């Protein structure tokens, strides 16, 4: 039963990652059009929140969420500001310094970061680092590195690329930290919240940061243009609503198994494959070379090892 649930969680994680990739492609598109990053970050979550509130109200699930949030408002404000504020500020700002494929690739450090954070977050069996899972994550990162190498084209300066990488690495550590801490909070208090309610709760918690970002964006660039509004709305639907809800659902299914949770987080490596396809189709970048294709094979191979029926052997904690 648990094995089937873990496999289902991994599959949902893969689908979520495809939708997440829209963030990188559209952020690059917005950056090329000189849309201000503060508007992109704030409007993305604001559009997402409006959509989720409407859905939850229709399903009579909004009132229970607000009731739970009133018990511990500081927790939702803090992690909401981190999840929908800090992480997306870092990723969106990075889009002005480097290409989407670089951001998508470096962000896969979340695969290893989530595993390494486990001893500091859990007090049960999940606190032990699943070494085999860590090795498979490193295999995926090697594939990502090969793809990055194949895609270098000299368009950006070394300083820009270094800045981009630093910003994304910070986001890559904060992302799994916020995800797991909020999941633990819900678990410890036995709150009966589905994935959509948890996403909406973190989005509500981020509202103070969003309004600050809107004010900053207006002071720097005035109101956003129609192109930016359209692109950000697309990000909100694809990555914000569909991707985030699916990812929350996947982590919820795998929450009691440290190795399975690491496997779900590793599915985010699919983002770089989807991002390359998106940038080739929409922005006209060149398809990866032989080295890049080898990187894709390593990433795919790592994911297959994660999700194969014998994954209990592959992911057994040692």
C-alpha positions, 0 to 999 in steps of 0.5 A, a space after each residue: 500500500 505504502 509502496 503504491 502511494 510512494 510511486 503515485 507521489 513520485 508520478 505527481 511530482 514529475 507532472 508538477 515539475 513540468 508545470 513549474 518549468 513555466 516559471 523559468 521560461 516566462 520569467 526569461 520572456 518577461 526579463 527580455 521585455 524589461 518587466 520589473 521583477 517585483 511586479 512579477 513576484 507579487 502579481 504571480 502570487 496575487 493572481 494565484 491567491 484570487 483563483 484559489 480563494 474562489 475555488 475554496 469558497 465554492 467548495 466550502 473549504 475557505 472558512 475552515 482554512 481561515 479558522 485554522 490560520 487564526 490559531 497560529 497566524 505568525 507561522 503562516 505569515 512567516 513561511 508564506 513570506 519565505 515561500 511566496 516572497 523570498 524564494 520567488 524574489 531570488 528566482 525572479 531577480 536571477 532571471 535578469 542575470 542569467 538564462 532560464 536553463 541555468 536557473 532551472 538547473 542550479 535550482 535542482 540543488 533542492 534535491 540534495 538540500 532537502 536530504 541534507 536538511 533532514 537531520 535538522 528538521 525531524 526527530 523520527 526515522 526521517 532524520 537519518 539521511 537516506 544515503 542511496 537516495 543522496 547518491 541518486 540525487 548526485 547522479 541527477 546533479 551530474 546530468 544537470 551539470 552536463 546540460 549546463 556545460 552544453 548550453 554555455 553561449 557567452 551571452 552573459 558575463 561571468 559576473 552576471 552568471 555568478 550572481 545568478 547562481 548565488 541567488 538561485 542556490 539560496 532559493 534552492 536551500 530555502 525552498 525545501 526548508 519552507 516546504 518541509 517546515 510547513 508540512 511538519 507544522 500541519 502534521 504536528 497539529 493534526 490540521 486536516 488541510 488538503 493541498 489547495 488549502 495549504 497553498 492558499 494558506 501560505 499565499 495569504 501569509 505572504 500578503 504583507 510582503 506582496 504589497 511591499 513588493 507592489 509598492 517597490 515595483 510601482 516606485 521603480 517602474 510604474 504600473 506593469 504592462 499588458 504583456 507582463 500581466 498576461 505572462 504573470 497570469 500564465 505563470 500563476 495558473 501553470 506554476 502557481 495553481 497547478 504545479 504547487 498544488 500537485 507538488 504539495 499533494 506529492 509531498 503529503 503522500 510521501 511525508 512519512 517516508 524520508 527516502 520517498 520524500 527525497 524522491 519526490 523532491 528529486 522529480 524537480 529535475 524534470 524542470 530543466 528538461 521542460 525548460 529547455 524544450 520551452 525555451 527552444 520553442 518560445 525563445 529560439 535557443 539552440 537544442 543541447 549538444 551531445 553533452 547536453 543529451 547525455 545529461 538528460 539521459 543521466 537525469 532520466 536514469 536517476 528518476 527511473 531508479 527513484 521510481 522503479 518498483 524495486 525502489 525500496 532496495 534502491 532507496 533503503 536507508 543505510 
